[in-house]
Amino acid sequence: MRYGLLLLLTVCTVNVQATETMQLRTTQSPPYQFLVNGELSGVSVDILRCVMGRLDWPYDIHLLPWARAVEDLRQQASDGIFTATPEPALDRLATMSAPFALEKWHWYHRSEGIFQPQGKTLGVIRSSNAASWLKRQGLNAAVEVNSMQQLIYLLQRGRIDAFLGDELVVQEQLHSMKLPATEFRAEFSHYMPLGIYFSHDFLGRHPQFLAQFNHQLKRCAPAALQLSDTEQQRIRQQLQDTLQPQLPSSRLLPALQAENKRLGVLTVAAKMALDKQWVGETQLGSGPLLERVEQQPISAWLRELQQQSEGLIREIYITGAQGINLAQSLPTSDIDQSDEEAYQQLVVQQQPLWIGPIEYDESARSFQIKVAWPVPEQGPRQGMVVLGLDAEHALRRSQ
């Protein structure tokens, strides 16, 4: 929701290294930012306070209606606006940070079967992120209201067929209305990153700021892109039912055992030398090490599996017992995976399965989940299989 009265909050820091106080704009949108007894609070506010404290950078926040907040950014009356989703109109004015959090947008409806929004009477909160997204998708919202509470009432009374909303926001509103979380059918639509847009003018004056801000975000919001327990269970079920049977250990073991025997025991220095050679060859696009991996019969098989997945699988690679790539569908950034969490969990700690957090690709504005399991699944580990899955595709398929 985007509405609110003007509020000025000044955050003072000590030992300030910044040359100016950053001017920010936001609007009320529980649970990300909202007023409590005149104080601005919420998930995004707490994360912002943490990051700016680590950077030792003072800032002021004005709470405004969204349209006025955007106009301030356009007129260079502010340095940033939050919490925002990626939006072409804002891209022309500012650059978005790495995500503070990840909204999980669902269609809320009462219809049977898979929901299709085309031809339905849709409701939307006026000037909201969802309104902008629907417009970009060519979907017209017939009913515009000012709050999530109004949307829920309209859906209850059958005045609209559905609305699109963030899971946390809808759940919080249902709770405040004393309605069960199961009041409506909820069907996953897509993820939407929430971040802060910093104006091009501000970043031009402080060219190092965005990289430093994003670096501190990893410390202040470590759980921002974690899968929920329900999502992890959905991914785990899809692995067991569909993906792992396509890559049976019986087909991988002979090649892995032969490769492990060929490599012998590698020292740390030897692994570093392989990585250096690998990076050089991948940059050139050719070389004996790269060609050895690319020309493995298993690599050709992996490329075929990725192509047949219809967008679900973004990459597959298989490593030996020491973490060195045996085969891959696409070149990885390095050949030694022994320092990765998947290897540490599966090969070192002997866990049966690893599911990583959601990874956000800023350039593609898309989401990936890495999953991995050992080969063989029982007994001494000869290596592991790692898949990069399109997060939205995977969760939609698992519904």
N, C-alpha and C positions, 0 to 999 in steps of 0.2 A: 504494500500500500504506500502511496506517495501523497502525503498531506502534512500539514502542521503549521504551527505558529512560529514566528521568528524567535529564535533563542540564541544567545551568544554564550558560548562556553570557552573560557580561556584556560589552557593547560600550561602551567608553568613548570619549567625544568631547571635544574641546577647545572652549573658548568657548561652552559650553552656554547656549542661550537658553531651553530648555524649563523649565517649572516642576516637572516630575516625570519620573522614568524610566518609560518605557512598558514594561508587562509583556506579553509575547507568548507564545503557545503554538504548537507545530508538532509534526509527526510525520515519521518517515522516509518519503520517497517519491522515490527516485532517478528521473530526474536532477535533480529540482527542489530537494530538500533531503535530505541523507544525511550520515552520519558518516564521516570519514576520519581515522584515528589519533586519535580522540577529539574532533576538530574538526568542527563543523557546516559543510558546504559545499553547493554546488549552485547552479543557475541562480537560483532564487528568493532564496536567501540573499545572493548577490552583488548582485542588484538591490535588495533591501531595504537592504543595507549602503550602497549608493550613494545611495539616496533619503534615508535617515535622516542620512547624512553631510552631504548638501546642506542638509537642514533643521536640521542641528546639534542633533539630538534624541537623547538617550541611550535605550537600550533593553536589556532582558534577554529572553532566549529560554529557555523550558523545553521540552525535548523529551519528549513524553508519548504514550501511546496515544491514539488519536483520541477515544474516548468520554470519557476524562478531560479532554482538552483542551476539548471542548465543555462539559463540566460546569463547568470553571473559568470559562468565558465566562458561563455561565448564573448562576453564583454571584457574578459580578463580582470574581472573584479574578484575572482577567486583563483586559487592554485590547483584545486582538486575537488572532486565530487565522489561521494560514496553513499551506500554500497551499490555498485552498478553492475549490470550485466553487459557483455559485449554488444555494442550498438553502432552501426555505421555512422550515424549522425554525430556521436561522440568521438568516434575515431578521427574525424576531421579536425577536432578541437584539442584532443588529448591522447595520451597513451595509457593503456590499462596496465595495472600491476599484475603480478602473479595472483592467483585466487586467495582471498581471505577464507572463503568457504565455498561449498558446492551445493547449490540448490538442486533438489531432485523433483522435477516437475512431473505431475501426474494429471491425467484427465479424471475429473470427478463426475460421475454420472450414475444413472440407475438402469441403463439398458442392459440386455442380456448379450453375452458373447463379446467379441473383440469390438471395441469402440472405434468408430470412424467419424471424425468431426465434420466431414463434408456434408452439407445439406442440413446440419443440425442448428438449433437455436442456441447460440453460445453466449455466455455472460462473461464480463470482464470488468476489472477495476479500472476506472478511467485513468489514463496517463501512466499505467503501470508497465513493468517489464513485460508481463504477459501480453498486454495490449500491443506493444511494439512488435513482439515476436509474431503474434497472430497476423498482424498486418503484413509483415515480411513474408509470411507463408501464403499469403493470398486468402486468408480465412477472415471472414467478416463477423465481428461480434455484434449481435443484434441488440444486446442490452448492456449498457454501461452504468456502473454504480460507483459509489465512493468507498466501499469497504468490503472486506471478506465476509463479514457478518451478513451483509445484504445478499451477497452471492449465495451463501448457504441457505438463507430463507427462500430465495427464488428457486433454487434447485429442489428444496423440500416441497414447495408448492407446485412444482411442475411448470413454472413460468419459463424456465430455460431447460435445455436438455443436458448441458454440461458446462463446466468451467475448467480452466487450466490453472493449477496452483502449485506452489512449493509445498512439499510434504510437511515440513516443520511448521510453516505458517498456518496451513489448514488444520493440522492436529492441535496447535495451540488455540486456534479459534473455536474448534469443536469442543475442546476441554472447557474453555471459558463459558461456552453456551450450555455446558452440561449435556452434551450429546456424545454418543459412543463413537470411537474412531471408525467403526464399521457402518456408520450412518449411510455412506455412499460407496459405490464401487470405485476403486482407485486403480488406474491403469498407467503404468510407467510410460512417459513420453520421451524425456531426454534430461540430460544434466545441463545446468547452466552455472558457469563460474561467477562468483561475486568478488569484485575487487574494487580498487579505487582508481579513477581516472585522474592522472596528473596532466595539467595543461602543457602544451608544447612550449609555451613561453617560460613556464617555471623550469622545465627540464632543460631548456636552452641555457638558462642561467646556472643550472646545477646539473651538468651532464653525468655526474657519477651517482646522483641520488637514487635513481630507479634501481640500479643494480644492487646498491647497498640496502635499499628498502626490501627488495625481493629476497635477498640473502637472510635478513633478519626475520622475514615471515616464516621461514622454515623452522625457526626456533620458537616463535610466538604462536604459531598455528600448526603444530605437528600433526594434529588429528583432522585437519580440515578436509583431507581427501581420503579418509578411511572409509572402507565399505562397512555398512551396518551388518549385524549378525545375520539378518534375513537375506541380505544381498550375498554375503559369503556363502550361505547355505545354498542359494540358487546357483551360484557359480560352481560350487563343489558338486552339486547334483548333475549339472551339465557336463562337467569333466568326466564323472564316473559313467554317465549314460552314453555320451557321444564322443568326446574328444580322446580320452585315454584308449578306448577300444580301437581307434584309428591308428594309434602308434604303439602297437604291442611290443613288449620287451623282447619277445621271441625273435622279432625281425631286427631289432636294434643290437642285441647282445653280441652276436658274432663280430660285427664291425667295431663295437666299442672295446671288446676284449683284445682284438688285434691291434687297435690303436694304442691302448694302454700299454701293451707289451712293446710296441715300437718306440714309444716315448720314454719308457723307463721312468726313473725318478728324476724329476726336474727340480733344480735349485731355484731359489727366488731370483737370482741373477739371470738364469736361463729363461724364466717366465717373462722377466722384464725385457729381455732381448727379443723374444717372440712378439711381445706386444708392440715394441718399437718397430719391428719389421712389418707387422700387420698394419699399423697405422700408416706407415709410408706407402705400402702397397695399395691399401684401400683408397688413399688419396690419388694415387696414380691410376687406379682402376685395373691394375694387373701386377703379377709377380708370382713366384713359385709357391709361396705359402698360401696366398689367396686362392690361386688356381687349384691347389691340392684340395682345399675345403670345398670350393665351388664345384669341382668336378667329381666329387664323391657321388656314387649312385644314390645314396640316401638324400643328398642335397636336392637332386632332381625330383625325388619323391616328395620331399618337403615343399618344394615350390608348387608341385601339382596339388598337394593338399591345401595349401594356402589359397590357390586360385579357385579351387572347388568350394571353398567355405563361404563364398558370396559375401565377402566383406567382414566376416566374423573374426578371422585370423589375420593379424597384421604382420606377424613374423613368427618363425619357429627356428630354434637352434638346439643342437644337441651337443653336450660336452662330455668329455671323458672323466675318469675318476679324479684327475688333477685340475679339472675346470677348464681345460683347453678345448676349443671348438673342434668337433669332428665334422659336423655338417650344419647347413643353415639354408633357410629359404631366401634370406637377404643378408648382406654383409652387416655384421655387428660393429660397434664402435671400437671394440678391442677383442682380442682372441682369448684372453685369460679371464675367466669368470669366477675365479676362486675367491675374490674379495667381495663378490656380490652376496646379498642376503640369502638368495635362493640356494646357492651352493652351501653356505654356512648352515642353513637349516636342514637341508636334505642329506648332504654328504658328510658334513662334520658332525652334526647333531642327530643324524639318522631319523629325521621327521618323515612322515609318510606323504606329506603334501604341503606345498607353499602357495599362498595367495597373497599377492602384494597389494599395496594401496592403489587408488586411482591416480594415474599420472596424466597431467594436463599438458597437452602440446600447444603452446601459445601461438606458434606460427599457423598451425592447422585448426586451432580452436576445437580440438577434439580430445577424446579421453580414451586411455588404454589401461587395461589391467594385465599385469604379468602373472602367470600361474606356472607352476613347475612341479614335477614329480620325479622320483629316482628311478633308475634302471639298474637292476630289476627292482620291482616294488617290494620284494622280500629278499633278504639275504645281503651279502656284501655289495656295496654300491659300486657299479662300474661306470656310472655317469648320471646324467639327468637330462630331461626334456624340458625346455622352457618355451612357453607360448605367450605372445602378446596378443590380447584379445581387444577388439573394439568394445569398450565398456557398455555403451548404449545398446549396441547390437546384441551383446550377450545377455543383458538383463531383459530386453524385450522378448528374446527367444525363450527365456526361462519362465516367463509368466504363464 
